[in-house]
C-alpha cells in the first residue's frame, strides 16, 4: 500500500543537483497552502521529468522507491527521501511577541532623542568613555 508523502496543489518546481544525484520538488501542499514544502530525493532525477509540474502527488511505494505522479505521467525515483515543510508562520502565530519592558523603551527613547542633537551626541560620547 503506497504511503502519501506530499500532495502538492498548483505549480511545483523540479530542481536537479548539478554534479551529484539529487532532485528537489518545491511547491504548496494541500496540508499547508500558505507555506512552501520541499521533497528532496538523494537519487538521480528521471531524464524525462520536466522543470515544472502541476498538481503532484509523491508516494512511497516501497522502502527504496517513491512515485511522483502528475496529471498524465508518473515517474519512479529511488533512494532516500526527505520531506521539509516550512512552519515559521505557524510558529510565530502560536507564540505571541513579548512586548519590551517600559524601562528599556524609555531608555532607547532618551538615547535616540540625545542622538538627534549635536550636544546630545557629545553627551553620549562622554558617557561612552
N, C-alpha and C positions, 0 to 999 in steps of 0.2 A: 504494500500500500504506500503510495508516494506521500511524502510529508511536504506540505507547502511551506516554503521559507519566506517568500515575499510575493505580494500581489501588487504590482505597480499599476497606477492609473495615469494615463496620459503618456507624454513622451519620456523615453528612457534613453540616456546616453550610454554608449558602449565604449569604454576606453581600454585600449590594449597597452601592455607594457612594451617598452621599446626593445630591450635586449634580452629580457628574461621572460619565462612563461608568466602570464598574468592577464586577467580580464576583470574589469570592474563595471558593474551596471549601477547607474545612479539615476534616481527619479523619486517621485512622490508615490507613497503607497496608500491603499485604502484605510489602513490602520492609523496612519499619521499623515493626513493630507497637507498639513502646514509645514512639515519638516522633510528634508531630503533623507533618503535611505540609500545605503550603498550595499551591494552584494559583491564581494571580492572573491575571485577564484584564483588558486595557485596552479593554474594549468594553462596550456596553450588555448587561445580562443579559436573557435572554428573559423576557417578561412572565409566561408560564405556569410558570416554574421555581419550585418550592416552596422554603420556607426550610430544609427538612431533606430529605436524600435518604438512601437506603440502598444500600450496595454499588455504588459508582460507578466507572466506567472513563472516563478522559479520554484521548482520542486526537487527534493532529494528522492531519487528513485532507487538508489542503493547506497551502501556505505561509501562507495568510491565514485559515484556519478550523480550529477544533477541535470535536470532538463530545464532549458529555457524555452518557454512557449510564447509565441506571439499569435496574432490572428490566424495566419496561414501557415506558419512554419514552426518547427521545433528543432532544437539543437541539443546534443548531449555534450556535457563538459565534465571531465574527470578531475580528480584531485580534491584537496581540502577547500572548504568554502567558509567565508566569514560574513555575517550579516551585521551591519552597523546602522543604527538609527540615531539621528540627531535629536537629543532631548533637552537642549538648552532652554527653549521657550517653556516647556512644561515644568522644568526645574525652577525657573525664576518666577513662574506663576504660583507654584506651591510654597515657595519661601519668600515672604514679602521683604522688601528692603527695610533695613533698620535706619530710622532717622538719626542724624548726627546729634550728639548731645548739645544742649544750648550753649554751654561754655565754650565748646570748640567752634560753634558757629559765630559766637560773639568775638572770639579771638581772631578768626580769619577776617571778619568784617573790619576789625580795627587795623589789622596788618594791611589789608587792601586799601583802606582809607589813608593810612600813612604813606603807602607806596604811590598814591595818586598825587602827592605834592613833593616839591623839592626839599623843604625842611623835614618832611616825614621820612624821605629816603635817607637823609643824613642821620636822623634819629635811629632808623633801623640799622644803619651801618655801625653806629656806636654800640647798639645793643648786641650786635653780632660778635663784637670783639671780646 
